[in-house]
Amino acid sequence: MLKHRGFPGRLPGTDFQFVVRRPNPKGVTPLTTRERFRDRKPMDRRADAAFMQALLQCFGDEPFERGNLDAGRLSWLFGREVLPAEDPFDPASYEALLVIDMEAARLSFPDAFEEGDL
């Protein structure tokens, strides 16, 4: 499992985790598409936005390996802002390649693009 050095471990001041420390001994948690409803808590929305901003800063529009990125947090973005970068795609693999759909990310998280030259 690739460990993304420099990627934030969690949303500061919360228990929303962004990475896992070690592989799951019971098997890899598969990525799924989770529905984001409009009535989600503001803290959940902030965690999604912070995670997307970290993805953009670390990877930009280049394909990246799932590695130690948290499956639960990725699943909130998977299928919309984060897409499979390979065919066939194995959602239960730490080596799976993903890519950010920049257009969808810009529409969903416009503030993540204001921080720099993204």
C-alpha distance (Angstrom), angle and dihedral (degrees) to the residues before:
residue distance angle dihedral
M1 . . .
L2 3.78 . .
K3 3.80 113.4 .
H4 3.80 112.2 -146.1
R5 3.79 102.8 -137.0
G6 3.78 114.3 -148.3
F7 3.81 93.8 21.7
P8 3.83 111.2 127.4
G9 3.79 113.2 -104.7
R10 3.79 95.8 -144.5
L11 3.78 145.0 -15.8
P12 3.82 103.9 -73.8
G13 3.80 113.9 -104.0
T14 3.82 94.1 14.1
D15 3.78 141.7 77.5
F16 3.83 93.0 -118.1
Q17 3.78 101.3 124.9
F18 3.82 123.2 -152.9
V19 3.83 100.6 -176.3
V20 3.79 137.7 30.0
R21 3.78 122.1 -131.4
R22 3.79 99.4 -140.8
P23 3.80 140.1 4.8
N24 3.78 116.6 -79.2
P25 3.84 107.1 -102.9
K26 3.83 90.1 -149.0
G27 3.79 92.3 56.8
V28 3.77 138.9 -79.5
T29 3.79 115.9 -52.5
P30 3.82 105.3 -123.6
L31 3.78 121.4 -126.8
T32 3.79 114.1 -113.7
T33 3.78 133.7 178.2
R34 3.80 109.3 -104.5
E35 3.78 120.7 -162.2
R36 3.81 113.7 -120.4
F37 3.78 107.5 -148.6
R38 3.81 122.3 -158.0
D39 3.80 92.4 -119.1
R40 3.82 95.0 62.3
K41 3.78 115.2 134.8
P42 3.82 116.7 -92.5
M43 3.82 90.8 -119.8
D44 3.82 90.6 55.8
R45 3.80 89.3 51.3
R46 3.80 91.0 49.6
A47 3.80 90.4 50.9
D48 3.82 90.8 52.0
A49 3.80 91.5 48.3
A50 3.81 93.4 47.5
F51 3.81 91.3 47.6
M52 3.82 91.3 49.7
Q53 3.80 90.8 48.6
A54 3.82 90.3 51.5
L55 3.82 90.5 49.2
L56 3.80 90.9 50.2
Q57 3.80 93.2 48.4
C58 3.81 93.9 47.2
F59 3.81 101.7 38.5
G60 3.81 111.0 10.8
D61 3.79 110.5 -175.3
E62 3.82 94.7 -27.1
P63 3.82 121.7 109.0
F64 3.80 113.2 -102.0
E65 3.79 137.2 -169.2
R66 3.80 117.3 -109.2
G67 3.80 91.3 -132.0
N68 3.79 114.0 146.8
L69 3.82 96.1 -12.6
D70 3.81 110.3 130.5
A71 3.82 111.9 -99.7
G72 3.78 93.5 -148.3
R73 3.80 93.8 53.5
L74 3.82 92.2 42.7
S75 3.80 91.0 50.2
W76 3.82 90.9 62.8
L77 3.84 87.4 62.0
F78 3.81 100.6 30.1
G79 3.79 116.0 112.9
R80 3.80 93.5 20.6
E81 3.81 116.1 42.8
V82 3.82 96.0 6.3
L83 3.80 116.6 49.0
P84 3.81 136.6 178.8
A85 3.80 111.2 -90.3
E86 3.80 95.9 -161.9
D87 3.76 139.2 50.7
P88 2.98 120.0 -113.3
F89 3.79 93.6 35.7
D90 3.80 121.6 -161.2
P91 3.82 108.7 -155.3
A92 3.82 90.0 -168.3
S93 3.81 97.8 58.5
Y94 3.79 129.9 98.5
E95 3.83 87.0 -152.3
A96 3.84 94.1 56.4
L97 3.80 113.7 127.9
L98 3.79 119.2 -129.1
V99 3.78 134.0 -178.6
I100 3.79 133.6 -162.8
D101 3.80 116.5 -116.7
M102 3.80 94.7 -136.6
E103 3.79 94.5 -163.3
A104 3.81 94.1 51.8
A105 3.81 91.3 43.0
R106 3.81 91.7 51.4
L107 3.83 90.7 51.5
S108 3.81 94.7 46.1
F109 3.81 99.2 37.9
P110 3.83 109.3 24.0
D111 3.83 92.3 159.6
A112 3.82 90.9 61.3
F113 3.81 88.6 65.3
E114 3.81 95.9 50.6
E115 3.79 94.2 68.8
G116 3.77 97.7 76.2
D117 3.76 147.5 -30.4
L118 3.82 97.3 -38.5
